[in-house]
Amino acid sequence: MRINAEKVIQVSDKGVLNNVISNYIFKRVSMVGINPPFNTENKYERAAYLRS
């Protein structure tokens, strides 16, 4: 039972870590401004697009 519980914890930790990494990457991309839909320099416009 204990081994199974540890495996579940490891898997869920990986999922959380992947979410954190992907969120960080999206934030970095929006800060740098690589979003194709917006050519403007408006950070808030890009952030709103990413959130939707």
C-alpha positions as CSV (number, residue, x, y, z in Angstrom):
1,M,0.0,0.0,0.0
2,R,2.8,2.4,0.9
3,I,4.6,1.9,-2.4
4,N,1.4,2.6,-4.4
5,A,0.7,5.8,-2.4
6,E,4.3,7.0,-3.1
7,K,3.8,6.4,-6.9
8,V,0.6,8.3,-6.9
9,I,2.3,11.2,-5.1
10,Q,5.2,11.2,-7.6
11,V,2.8,11.2,-10.6
12,S,0.7,14.1,-9.2
13,D,3.9,16.0,-8.4
14,K,5.0,15.7,-12.0
15,G,1.6,17.0,-13.2
16,V,1.8,20.0,-10.9
17,L,5.4,20.6,-12.0
18,N,4.4,20.4,-15.7
19,N,1.6,22.9,-15.1
20,V,3.9,25.3,-13.4
21,I,6.5,25.0,-16.2
22,S,4.0,25.5,-19.0
23,N,2.4,28.5,-17.1
24,Y,5.9,30.0,-16.7
25,I,6.7,29.5,-20.4
26,F,3.4,31.1,-21.5
27,K,4.1,34.1,-19.2
28,R,7.7,34.4,-20.6
29,V,6.4,34.2,-24.1
30,S,3.8,36.9,-23.5
31,M,6.4,39.2,-21.8
32,V,8.8,38.8,-24.7
33,G,5.9,39.4,-27.1
34,I,6.1,36.4,-29.5
35,N,2.3,36.2,-29.7
36,P,1.4,36.3,-33.5
37,P,-2.1,37.8,-33.0
38,F,-0.8,41.1,-31.6
39,N,1.8,43.3,-33.2
40,T,1.2,46.1,-30.7
41,E,3.4,46.6,-27.7
42,N,0.4,46.4,-25.3
43,K,1.3,43.8,-22.7
44,Y,-2.2,43.9,-21.2
45,E,-3.8,43.1,-24.5
46,R,-1.6,40.1,-24.9
47,A,-2.2,38.9,-21.4
48,A,-6.0,39.2,-21.9
49,Y,-5.6,37.1,-25.1
50,L,-3.6,34.4,-23.2
51,R,-6.1,34.2,-20.4
52,S,-9.1,33.7,-22.7
